[in-house]
Amino acid sequence: MDFVYAKVEVTVQNGVITNIDILEHKNRRGSHAEVVVDRIIEEQKIDVDAVSGATNSSIVIKKAVENALTEKNRK
């Protein structure tokens, strides 16, 4: 069984998400879900619409962004 996995680096300046780099994204057919990071930056929220046909990868990328932001807040 293949698992979908994503690792991201999120840049925040003055409380605004300015960049999200996808460092790793293991997916089966969900590579087009990577545009979800553009939506997150544009809308400044994690709860954006998933990419049709790549729902699982979209969810995984959004969760990776959430985890990265949580990690930044702990530092």
N, C-alpha and C positions, 0 to 999 in steps of 0.2 A: 504494500500500500504506500503510495506517495503522499507525503504531507506537504501542505502549502506552508511556506515559511517566509517571513520578511524581516529584514533588519534595516532600520533607517537611522539617519542622523538629521535632527531637526535644529534649525537655527532660529532663535527668537531674539529680536531686538526691540527693546522698549515695549515688551508685552505683545509684540506682533510676530506671528510666524512669517519669516521672510524666505525660508528655503527648506526644502526637504530633499535629502539625497537618499536614494534607495541603494544601500550598500550590498544587500543580498535579497533576491526574490526567487525562491524555489517554487515553481508552479508547474502545473501540467499544461493547461492551455490558457492561462490567465494573465499572460504578460501585458495585454492591453489594459488591464486593471490599473496599471501604474499611473495612468492619468488622474487617478483619484487624488494623488498628492497635489496636483494643480488645483483641483476643486477645494481641497482643504485650505490651501494658501489663499485662494480667491475669496472663499466664504469665511475664513478665520474660525472654522469649527471642524471638529472631527466627524460629526454626524452629517455627512454629505451622502448623496445618493450613490449607491454602488453602480459599477459599470455592468450593463446588461451583458449576460453571457460569461461574466467573470465575477460573479457574486462572492464566491469564497475567497478569491484572491483580494477582492476589494475589502472585505471584512478583515482579512489578515493584515493588510497594509494599514488600514485605519487603526487597528489594535496596536500595531508596531509604533505608530505615531503617538498614540495615547501613552504607551509604555515609555517612550523616549521623553515625552513631556513630563510624565510623572517622575522619571529619574532625574530630570533637570531640577524639578522642584525640591527634591530631597537634598540636593547639593548646597 
